[in-house]
Amino acid sequence: MISKARVFKPSIRKAGFGDLEAIHALDQRLFPPGVRFDIDLFYFHLLDPASTIFIAGEKDFIGGFVIFERLSPRTGTIVTIDVTPQLQGRGIGAKLMSAVDKLAGRYDLRWIILQVSTANLLAKEFYVKQGYVTTRLLKGYYQGREDAWEMKRRLIN
Ligand SMILES: CC(C)(COP(=O)(O)OP(=O)(O)OC[C@H]1O[C@@H](n2cnc3c(N)ncnc32)[C@H](O)[C@@H]1OP(=O)(O)O)[C@@H](O)C(=O)NCCC(=O)NCCS
């Protein structure tokens, strides 16, 4: 466990199957039932050649992760981004997003899209800071019960 007082200097690496339980556990801490993902979804993205999971970590400790998936030759999506609660607001999310940007650049993608719950104001603010703009409202996106904003960012290659 990393305490607030300690400086956490994560490096970014690609996730492997050994990370499955830790990333699932972090997601469960951050999201309520109905919004959080089933472990099978993480397993799918570890197997899927169009997906990449980046981890911000130090040795065995995972401070955060992002799942990115290529949807088409021009478009990718952020499936989710999670930073461990005691380390939020220290630039880890931004670091993970820049790893995604670099990868998207290598694939010559033009757009990255994502969905964020309309109740998740802090994450929406984070994405705005990352250059994303709101494109539309997706009514009932989360199990018919919660709406989401679709957000999009154009990549300049
Ligand atoms: C949203 C999340 C991924 C952001 O990661 P983070 O490591 O906390 O964000 P960073 O520290 O990299 O912040 C980057 C920028 O966004 C801003 N930001 C981050 N969290 C913010 C917040 N709660 N409110 C306002 N701005 C915020 C920071 O001020 C920073 O801007 P700056 O560089 O101008 O100072 C993280 O808070 C998180 O895991 N939240 C819970 C899970 C979640 O909601 N994920 C999104 C799913 S759609």
Ligand as a Chemical Component Dictionary entry (heavy atoms), coordinates in Angstrom:
data_LIG
# 
_chem_comp.id                   LIG 
_chem_comp.type                 NON-POLYMER 
_chem_comp.pdbx_formal_charge   0 
_chem_comp.three_letter_code    LIG 
# 
loop_
_chem_comp_atom.comp_id 
_chem_comp_atom.atom_id 
_chem_comp_atom.alt_atom_id 
_chem_comp_atom.type_symbol 
_chem_comp_atom.charge 
_chem_comp_atom.model_Cartn_x 
_chem_comp_atom.model_Cartn_y 
_chem_comp_atom.model_Cartn_z 
_chem_comp_atom.pdbx_ordinal 
LIG C1  C1  C 0 -10.882 10.649 -13.386 1  
LIG C2  C2  C 0 -9.493  10.091 -12.981 2  
LIG C3  C3  C 0 -9.097  8.940  -13.883 3  
LIG C4  C4  C 0 -8.471  11.233 -13.125 4  
LIG O1  O1  O 0 -7.178  10.730 -12.796 5  
LIG P1  P1  P 0 -6.225  11.568 -11.829 6  
LIG O2  O2  O 0 -4.941  10.863 -11.726 7  
LIG O3  O3  O 0 -6.977  11.822 -10.568 8  
LIG O4  O4  O 0 -6.113  12.935 -12.644 9  
LIG P2  P2  P 0 -4.807  13.824 -12.810 10 
LIG O5  O5  O 0 -4.211  14.026 -11.462 11 
LIG O6  O6  O 0 -3.943  13.266 -13.870 12 
LIG O7  O7  O 0 -5.442  15.153 -13.308 13 
LIG C5  C5  C 0 -5.209  15.688 -14.590 14 
LIG C6  C6  C 0 -5.941  16.996 -14.689 15 
LIG O8  O8  O 0 -7.336  16.815 -14.477 16 
LIG C7  C7  C 0 -7.754  17.584 -13.353 17 
LIG N1  N1  N 0 -8.559  16.790 -12.490 18 
LIG C8  C8  C 0 -8.302  15.562 -12.030 19 
LIG N2  N2  N 0 -9.216  15.185 -11.171 20 
LIG C9  C9  C 0 -10.043 16.243 -11.086 21 
LIG C10 C10 C 0 -11.167 16.489 -10.326 22 
LIG N3  N3  N 0 -11.556 15.589 -9.438  23 
LIG N4  N4  N 0 -11.808 17.660 -10.486 24 
LIG C11 C11 C 0 -11.336 18.590 -11.350 25 
LIG N5  N5  N 0 -10.257 18.412 -12.089 26 
LIG C12 C12 C 0 -9.640  17.264 -11.942 27 
LIG C13 C13 C 0 -6.525  17.927 -12.573 28 
LIG O9  O9  O 0 -6.714  19.177 -11.931 29 
LIG C14 C14 C 0 -5.466  17.980 -13.610 30 
LIG O10 O10 O 0 -5.421  19.206 -14.201 31 
LIG P3  P3  P 0 -4.074  20.063 -14.130 32 
LIG O11 O11 O 0 -3.055  19.211 -14.849 33 
LIG O12 O12 O 0 -4.436  21.318 -14.832 34 
LIG O13 O13 O 0 -3.782  20.202 -12.670 35 
LIG C15 C15 C 0 -9.465  9.633  -11.492 36 
LIG O14 O14 O 0 -9.815  10.693 -10.672 37 
LIG C16 C16 C 0 -10.352 8.430  -11.204 38 
LIG O15 O15 O 0 -9.899  7.283  -11.256 39 
LIG N6  N6  N 0 -11.614 8.656  -10.862 40 
LIG C17 C17 C 0 -12.505 7.556  -10.479 41 
LIG C18 C18 C 0 -12.779 6.625  -11.632 42 
LIG C19 C19 C 0 -13.452 7.328  -12.782 43 
LIG O16 O16 O 0 -14.422 8.062  -12.589 44 
LIG N7  N7  N 0 -12.942 7.079  -14.014 45 
LIG C20 C20 C 0 -13.500 7.617  -15.216 46 
LIG C21 C21 C 0 -14.441 6.606  -15.810 47 
LIG S1  S1  S 0 -15.356 7.256  -17.192 48 
# 
loop_
_chem_comp_bond.comp_id 
_chem_comp_bond.atom_id_1 
_chem_comp_bond.atom_id_2 
_chem_comp_bond.value_order 
_chem_comp_bond.pdbx_ordinal 
LIG C1  C2  SING 1  
LIG C2  C3  SING 2  
LIG C2  C4  SING 3  
LIG C2  C15 SING 4  
LIG C4  O1  SING 5  
LIG O1  P1  SING 6  
LIG P1  O2  DOUB 7  
LIG P1  O3  SING 8  
LIG P1  O4  SING 9  
LIG O4  P2  SING 10 
LIG P2  O5  DOUB 11 
LIG P2  O6  SING 12 
LIG P2  O7  SING 13 
LIG O7  C5  SING 14 
LIG C5  C6  SING 15 
LIG C6  O8  SING 16 
LIG C6  C14 SING 17 
LIG O8  C7  SING 18 
LIG C7  N1  SING 19 
LIG C7  C13 SING 20 
LIG N1  C8  SING 21 
LIG N1  C12 SING 22 
LIG C8  N2  DOUB 23 
LIG N2  C9  SING 24 
LIG C9  C10 SING 25 
LIG C9  C12 DOUB 26 
LIG C10 N3  SING 27 
LIG C10 N4  DOUB 28 
LIG N4  C11 SING 29 
LIG C11 N5  DOUB 30 
LIG N5  C12 SING 31 
LIG C13 O9  SING 32 
LIG C13 C14 SING 33 
LIG C14 O10 SING 34 
LIG O10 P3  SING 35 
LIG P3  O11 DOUB 36 
LIG P3  O12 SING 37 
LIG P3  O13 SING 38 
LIG C15 O14 SING 39 
LIG C15 C16 SING 40 
LIG C16 O15 DOUB 41 
LIG C16 N6  SING 42 
LIG N6  C17 SING 43 
LIG C17 C18 SING 44 
LIG C18 C19 SING 45 
LIG C19 O16 DOUB 46 
LIG C19 N7  SING 47 
LIG N7  C20 SING 48 
LIG C20 C21 SING 49 
LIG C21 S1  SING 50 
# 
